[in-house]
Amino acid sequence: MDVRRKRPGPSRKIAAAAMAILALVAVTAVVARLQPAAPVVEADLIVTSVVERGALPIEVRGWGQLATDQVQKIEAIVSGRVASIHVEPGDVVTAGTPLVELASPDLALDRARAEQEFTAARAAFTALRRSIGTQRLERESSLVGRRAEMARAQRSVEQLQARFEQGDAEVEELVAAIDAAAAIEEQIRVEEEMLALLSETGSEQVLLEKEKLVALADVLYRENERLAALAVEAPGNAVVESVDVATGDWVTPGTRLVRLVRPERLRAKLKVPYPAARKVQTGSIVSLVDAVGDTTGGEVQEIGDPMPDASGKHVLVSVSLDSPPKADAAVDAGVDAVIQLGVIEDALFVKRPAWTGEEGYSSVFRVDDDGKSAERVKVRFGAGSWERVEVLEGLEEGDEIIVSDMSRFDDSECVRIQ
């Protein structure tokens, strides 16, 4: 006798389908979470620092040489031929006294060419602004006229509509008035687009011409400086010790022209990186260390203008010493200096990361609590010194970050530490 088997009910089919869907979702989630393995950095090759809170000295570091103002070498800044010499050994000079006059037809021609190009660019810039302004006014005036025509056309349509409803106007007249109003409306749209296009392209043209004008102004400024450098003057009160060139000599930048004697104390001539040097002020306290480790104090006396060199832009800072360096210190001996700018009494700070520049935002790798990985975070740094820097945003007291060079991981958001 055959036994009838029960067929699976619909609830079992639904349960099986649900299980299959859940399995598919789980597999998809796992695959989605798979990410490329984070790069590995060896713990022995990195330097870390913990964020602290406390007093933070604000300092600027500089380097340079000991110098004596008793002897000052006046050197040529540009190439040229010695046209005239205005002093002799033993002469007493003051600031601005002419020492040597150089001549260079090439510099004069370069300056004249730069001035001519600048004048032409300025005239073109003025003409362009005037032309664009005139065109804009013409377009705006035309647009005003079109809008007035549109208003009249709309009134005409309204009047004909009323007459048409009263039977005093033909349908053709009304249709013609409506078409005329539509045509004027289209003309207004075109005029508005043309005005917008003129404003956009005109602004771009003016900006390009302005950039060109600024560049030519910089060139002219440099050429004026080079031309002015042909007239060599005394920087201050001194006595002429020697004149090291003769009339007719051809000199190049760096050639010594005159040697001056100034009876003043020993000083340190420092190079301070720009723009950090903008915070240095006359009277700032300085700590100096020479090549053999002897230390002395000083005070900022003079701050020069920013000057470029092979290592970047810097400012020359002259420091008077509280006392001469210790035994056997020689003129031109190298010194390192720390210029003190003040103290932030209650600051959140950390050791300055290798790649951190001036105040602003930067990204650093913050070490996780387990010390096995570090993730990139955005941090805003403030004032500080060459060694430590204030933390304004992005880190908290006790956080540990990597401060050694991590530039090879610029494309990574996380690293593993082993």
C-alpha positions as CSV (number, residue, x, y, z in Angstrom):
1,M,0.0,0.0,0.0
2,D,1.5,3.3,-1.1
3,V,2.0,6.0,1.6
4,R,1.4,9.5,0.6
5,R,4.3,11.8,1.4
6,K,3.8,15.3,2.6
7,R,5.1,18.0,0.3
8,P,7.2,20.8,1.9
9,G,5.0,23.6,3.0
10,P,5.5,27.2,1.7
11,S,6.9,28.3,5.1
12,R,9.9,25.9,4.6
13,K,10.6,27.4,1.2
14,I,10.5,30.9,2.5
15,A,12.9,30.0,5.4
16,A,15.4,28.5,3.0
17,A,15.3,31.5,0.7
18,A,15.8,33.9,3.6
19,M,18.8,31.9,4.8
20,A,20.3,32.0,1.3
21,I,19.8,35.8,1.1
22,L,21.4,36.3,4.6
23,A,24.4,34.3,3.6
24,L,24.8,36.3,0.4
25,V,24.6,39.6,2.3
26,A,27.2,38.4,4.9
27,V,29.6,37.4,2.1
28,T,29.1,40.7,0.4
29,A,29.8,42.7,3.6
30,V,33.0,40.8,4.3
31,V,34.2,41.3,0.7
32,A,33.3,45.0,0.9
33,R,35.3,45.4,4.1
34,L,38.5,43.9,2.6
35,Q,41.1,46.7,2.2
36,P,44.7,46.6,1.0
37,A,47.0,45.8,3.9
38,A,48.4,49.0,5.6
39,P,52.1,49.5,5.0
40,V,54.6,48.5,7.7
41,V,57.1,50.8,9.4
42,E,59.7,49.5,11.8
43,A,59.4,50.8,15.3
44,D,63.2,51.3,15.5
45,L,63.1,53.6,12.5
46,I,60.6,56.1,13.8
47,V,60.6,58.8,16.5
48,T,57.4,59.6,18.5
49,S,56.4,62.3,20.9
50,V,53.6,62.6,23.4
51,V,51.4,65.7,23.5
52,E,52.0,67.6,26.8
53,R,50.5,70.6,28.5
54,G,52.6,73.3,30.1
55,A,54.8,76.4,29.4
56,L,56.0,76.6,25.8
57,P,58.9,78.9,24.9
58,I,58.5,80.6,21.6
59,E,61.8,80.6,19.8
60,V,63.4,81.1,16.4
61,R,66.7,79.3,15.5
62,G,69.4,80.9,13.4
63,W,73.0,80.3,12.4
64,G,75.9,82.4,11.3
65,Q,79.3,83.6,12.2
66,L,81.1,85.9,14.7
67,A,82.1,89.1,13.1
68,T,83.7,92.3,14.0
69,D,82.4,95.6,12.9
70,Q,85.9,97.0,13.1
71,V,86.5,95.7,9.6
72,Q,83.8,95.8,6.9
73,K,84.3,94.6,3.4
74,I,82.3,96.5,0.8
75,E,81.7,94.2,-2.2
76,A,80.2,94.6,-5.7
77,I,76.7,93.3,-6.0
78,V,76.5,93.5,-9.8
79,S,79.1,93.3,-12.6
80,G,80.5,96.5,-14.1
81,R,83.5,98.6,-14.9
82,V,84.9,101.0,-12.2
83,A,84.1,104.4,-13.5
84,S,85.2,106.5,-10.6
85,I,86.5,106.2,-7.0
86,H,85.4,108.8,-4.5
87,V,87.5,108.0,-1.4
88,E,91.0,107.3,-0.4
89,P,92.5,105.4,2.5
90,G,92.1,107.4,5.7
91,D,88.9,109.2,4.6
92,V,86.1,109.4,7.2
93,V,82.8,108.4,5.7
94,T,79.2,108.4,7.0
95,A,76.1,106.5,5.9
96,G,75.4,107.3,2.2
97,T,78.9,108.6,1.4
98,P,79.7,107.6,-2.3
99,L,82.6,105.1,-2.3
100,V,82.8,103.7,-5.9
101,E,80.8,104.3,-9.0
102,L,80.4,101.4,-11.5
103,A,79.3,101.6,-15.1
104,S,77.4,98.9,-17.0
105,P,75.7,99.8,-20.3
106,D,74.0,96.4,-20.3
107,L,72.3,97.1,-16.9
108,A,71.1,100.5,-18.2
109,L,69.6,98.8,-21.3
110,D,68.0,96.1,-19.3
111,R,66.4,98.6,-17.0
112,A,65.2,100.7,-20.0
113,R,63.7,97.7,-21.6
114,A,62.0,96.6,-18.4
115,E,60.5,100.1,-17.9
116,Q,59.3,100.2,-21.5
117,E,57.6,96.8,-21.2
118,F,56.0,97.8,-17.9
119,T,54.8,101.1,-19.3
120,A,53.3,99.3,-22.4
121,A,51.6,96.7,-20.2
122,R,50.2,99.3,-17.9
123,A,48.8,101.2,-20.9
124,A,47.3,97.9,-22.3
125,F,45.8,97.1,-18.9
126,T,44.2,100.5,-18.6
127,A,42.9,100.3,-22.2
128,L,41.5,96.9,-21.6
129,R,39.6,97.9,-18.5
130,R,38.2,101.0,-20.3
131,S,37.2,98.9,-23.3
132,I,35.4,96.3,-21.2
133,G,33.7,98.9,-19.1
134,T,32.5,100.7,-22.2
135,Q,31.2,97.5,-23.7
136,R,29.4,96.6,-20.5
137,L,27.8,100.0,-20.3
138,E,26.6,99.7,-23.9
139,R,25.1,96.3,-23.3
140,E,23.4,97.4,-20.1
141,S,22.0,100.5,-22.0
142,S,20.8,98.3,-24.8
143,L,19.2,95.9,-22.2
144,V,17.4,98.9,-20.6
145,G,16.0,99.9,-24.0
146,R,14.8,96.4,-24.7
147,R,13.1,96.1,-21.4
148,A,11.3,99.4,-22.1
149,E,10.2,98.1,-25.5
150,M,9.0,94.9,-23.7
151,A,6.9,97.0,-21.3
152,R,5.3,98.9,-24.2
153,A,4.7,95.7,-26.1
154,Q,3.0,94.1,-23.1
155,R,0.7,97.2,-22.7
156,S,-0.2,97.0,-26.4
157,V,-1.1,93.3,-26.0
158,E,-3.2,94.1,-23.0
159,Q,-5.0,96.9,-24.8
160,L,-5.6,94.8,-27.9
161,Q,-6.8,91.9,-25.7
162,A,-9.4,94.2,-24.2
163,R,-10.5,95.6,-27.5
164,F,-10.6,92.1,-29.0
165,E,-13.0,91.0,-26.2
166,Q,-15.2,94.0,-26.9
167,G,-15.1,93.2,-30.7
168,D,-13.1,96.3,-31.6
169,A,-9.9,94.5,-32.7
170,E,-9.2,91.8,-35.2
171,V,-7.6,88.5,-34.0
172,E,-4.7,89.2,-36.5
173,E,-3.8,92.4,-34.7
174,L,-3.7,90.6,-31.3
175,V,-1.6,87.7,-32.6
176,A,0.8,90.2,-34.2
177,A,1.2,92.1,-30.9
178,I,1.8,88.9,-29.0
179,D,4.4,87.8,-31.5
180,A,6.1,91.2,-31.3
181,A,6.2,90.9,-27.5
182,A,7.6,87.4,-27.6
183,A,10.3,88.6,-30.1
184,I,11.4,91.4,-27.7
185,E,11.4,89.0,-24.8
186,E,13.8,86.7,-26.7
187,Q,16.0,89.7,-27.6
188,I,16.2,90.5,-23.9
189,R,17.2,87.0,-23.1
190,V,20.0,87.1,-25.7
191,E,21.1,90.5,-24.4
192,E,21.3,89.2,-20.8
193,E,23.4,86.2,-21.9
194,M,25.7,88.5,-23.9
195,L,26.1,90.8,-20.9
196,A,26.9,87.8,-18.5
197,L,29.4,86.4,-21.1
198,L,31.0,89.8,-21.4
199,S,31.3,90.2,-17.6
200,E,32.9,86.7,-17.3
201,T,35.4,86.9,-20.1
202,G,36.1,90.5,-19.3
203,S,37.0,89.7,-15.7
204,E,39.3,86.9,-16.9
205,Q,41.0,89.2,-19.4
206,V,41.6,91.8,-16.8
207,L,43.0,89.3,-14.4
208,L,45.4,87.9,-16.9
209,E,46.6,91.4,-17.8
210,K,46.9,92.3,-14.1
211,E,49.1,89.2,-13.5
212,K,51.3,90.2,-16.5
213,L,51.6,93.8,-15.2
214,V,52.6,92.6,-11.7
215,A,55.2,90.3,-13.1
216,L,56.7,93.1,-15.2
217,A,56.6,95.4,-12.1
218,D,58.7,92.8,-10.3
219,V,61.2,92.7,-13.2
220,L,61.4,96.5,-13.2
221,Y,61.9,96.5,-9.5
222,R,64.8,94.1,-9.8
223,E,66.4,96.0,-12.6
224,N,66.1,99.2,-10.6
225,E,67.9,97.5,-7.7
226,R,70.6,96.2,-10.0
227,L,71.1,99.7,-11.5
228,A,71.1,101.3,-8.1
229,A,73.8,98.8,-7.0
230,L,76.3,100.5,-9.5
231,A,76.5,103.4,-7.0
232,V,78.3,101.9,-4.0
233,E,77.9,103.9,-0.8
234,A,79.1,103.6,2.8
235,P,76.6,101.8,5.1
236,G,77.5,103.8,8.1
237,N,80.2,105.8,10.0
238,A,83.6,104.4,9.3
239,V,87.2,105.1,8.2
240,V,88.4,103.9,4.8
241,E,91.2,101.4,5.4
242,S,91.9,100.4,1.8
243,V,90.6,100.8,-1.8
244,D,91.0,97.4,-3.5
245,V,90.2,98.4,-7.1
246,A,91.4,100.9,-9.7
247,T,89.5,103.0,-12.3
248,G,88.9,100.9,-15.3
249,D,88.8,97.5,-13.6
250,W,86.1,95.1,-14.4
251,V,84.4,93.7,-11.3
252,T,81.9,90.9,-10.8
253,P,79.5,90.2,-7.9
254,G,81.5,89.5,-4.7
255,T,84.6,91.5,-5.7
256,R,85.9,93.5,-2.8
257,L,85.9,97.2,-3.6
258,V,86.6,99.0,-0.3
259,R,87.7,97.9,3.2
260,L,86.2,100.0,6.1
261,V,87.1,100.1,9.7
262,R,84.4,100.6,12.4
263,P,85.5,100.7,16.1
264,E,82.6,98.6,17.5
265,R,82.3,95.5,19.6
266,L,82.2,91.9,18.4
267,R,78.9,90.8,17.0
268,A,77.1,87.7,15.6
269,K,75.8,87.9,12.1
270,L,72.9,85.4,11.9
271,K,70.8,83.9,9.1
272,V,67.2,83.4,10.3
273,P,64.8,81.5,8.0
274,Y,62.0,83.5,6.5
275,P,59.0,83.9,7.3
276,A,59.9,82.8,10.9
277,A,62.1,85.8,11.1
278,R,59.1,88.1,10.8
279,K,58.5,87.6,14.6
280,V,62.0,88.7,15.6
281,Q,62.2,92.2,17.0
282,T,65.0,94.5,18.0
283,G,65.9,93.8,21.6
284,S,65.0,90.1,21.5
285,I,67.2,88.0,23.8
286,V,69.6,85.6,22.1
287,S,71.5,82.5,23.3
288,L,74.6,81.6,21.2
289,V,76.7,78.5,21.1
290,D,80.0,78.4,19.1
291,A,81.7,75.4,17.4
292,V,83.5,74.3,20.6
293,G,80.4,74.4,22.8
294,D,81.0,77.7,24.5
295,T,77.9,79.8,25.2
296,T,77.1,83.4,25.5
297,G,74.1,85.7,25.5
298,G,73.2,88.6,23.3
299,E,70.5,91.0,22.1
300,V,69.1,91.6,18.6
301,Q,70.4,95.0,17.3
302,E,69.5,95.0,13.6
303,I,67.1,93.1,11.3
304,G,67.8,93.0,7.6
305,D,65.5,92.5,4.6
306,P,64.6,89.0,3.3
307,M,67.3,87.7,1.0
308,P,67.3,84.5,-1.1
309,D,70.3,82.1,-1.1
310,A,71.0,78.5,-1.9
311,S,69.2,77.3,1.2
312,G,66.1,79.4,0.7
313,K,64.9,82.8,1.8
314,H,66.4,84.2,5.0
315,V,66.8,87.4,7.0
316,L,70.2,88.7,8.2
317,V,70.0,89.5,12.0
318,S,72.8,91.3,13.8
319,V,73.3,90.4,17.5
320,S,75.4,92.3,20.0
321,L,77.1,90.1,22.6
322,D,76.8,90.5,26.3
323,S,80.4,89.4,26.6
324,P,83.0,88.1,24.1
325,P,83.0,84.4,23.5
326,K,85.4,82.3,25.6
327,A,89.0,81.7,24.9
328,D,90.4,81.5,21.4
329,A,87.1,82.5,19.7
330,A,87.9,83.8,16.2
331,V,86.2,86.1,13.8
332,D,84.2,84.1,11.2
333,A,83.8,81.2,13.7
334,G,80.4,79.5,13.2
335,V,77.7,79.9,15.8
336,D,74.2,78.5,16.4
337,A,71.6,80.8,18.0
338,V,68.2,80.6,19.6
339,I,66.2,83.9,19.6
340,Q,63.7,84.0,22.4
341,L,60.3,85.6,21.4
342,G,58.2,84.8,24.6
343,V,56.5,82.1,26.5
344,I,52.9,80.6,26.3
345,E,52.3,79.7,29.9
346,D,49.5,77.1,29.4
347,A,49.9,75.4,26.0
348,L,49.3,72.1,24.5
349,F,52.5,71.1,22.7
350,V,54.5,68.3,21.1
351,K,57.9,67.8,19.6
352,R,57.9,69.5,16.1
353,P,57.3,66.9,13.4
354,A,60.0,66.8,10.7
355,W,57.8,68.0,7.9
356,T,55.9,70.7,9.8
357,G,56.5,74.3,8.6
358,E,54.9,77.5,9.7
359,E,51.7,77.8,11.6
360,G,48.7,76.1,10.0
361,Y,47.2,72.7,9.2
362,S,49.2,69.5,8.6
363,S,48.6,65.8,8.9
364,V,50.4,63.5,11.3
365,F,50.2,59.8,12.2
366,R,48.7,59.3,15.7
367,V,49.8,56.1,17.4
368,D,46.9,53.9,18.5
369,D,46.6,52.8,22.2
370,D,48.0,49.4,21.5
371,G,51.1,50.9,19.8
372,K,50.8,48.5,16.9
373,S,49.4,51.0,14.3
374,A,49.1,54.7,13.6
375,E,46.4,56.5,11.7
376,R,46.6,59.9,9.9
377,V,44.9,62.8,11.5
378,K,44.6,66.5,10.6
379,V,46.2,68.8,13.1
380,R,46.4,72.6,13.3
381,F,49.8,73.8,14.7
382,G,50.5,77.2,16.2
383,A,53.6,79.0,17.5
384,G,56.5,77.3,19.0
385,S,60.3,76.8,18.6
386,W,62.5,74.8,16.3
387,E,62.1,71.8,18.7
388,R,58.5,72.0,20.0
389,V,55.3,73.4,18.5
390,E,51.9,74.3,19.9
391,V,48.9,72.1,19.1
392,L,45.7,74.1,18.5
393,E,43.4,71.5,17.0
394,G,43.3,67.7,16.3
395,L,45.2,66.2,19.2
396,E,44.6,65.9,23.0
397,E,47.0,65.7,25.9
398,G,48.5,62.2,26.1
399,D,48.2,61.5,22.4
400,E,51.3,60.0,20.8
401,I,52.3,60.9,17.3
402,I,55.1,60.0,14.9
403,V,57.4,63.0,14.5
404,S,60.1,61.5,12.2
405,D,59.9,61.8,8.4
406,M,56.9,59.9,7.1
407,S,56.8,61.4,3.6
408,R,57.1,58.0,2.0
409,F,53.7,57.2,3.4
410,D,51.9,60.2,1.9
411,D,49.4,58.0,0.1
412,S,48.5,56.0,3.3
413,E,45.9,56.7,5.9
414,C,47.2,54.1,8.3
415,V,50.5,52.3,9.0
416,R,51.4,49.2,11.0
417,I,54.2,49.4,13.5
418,Q,56.4,46.3,14.0
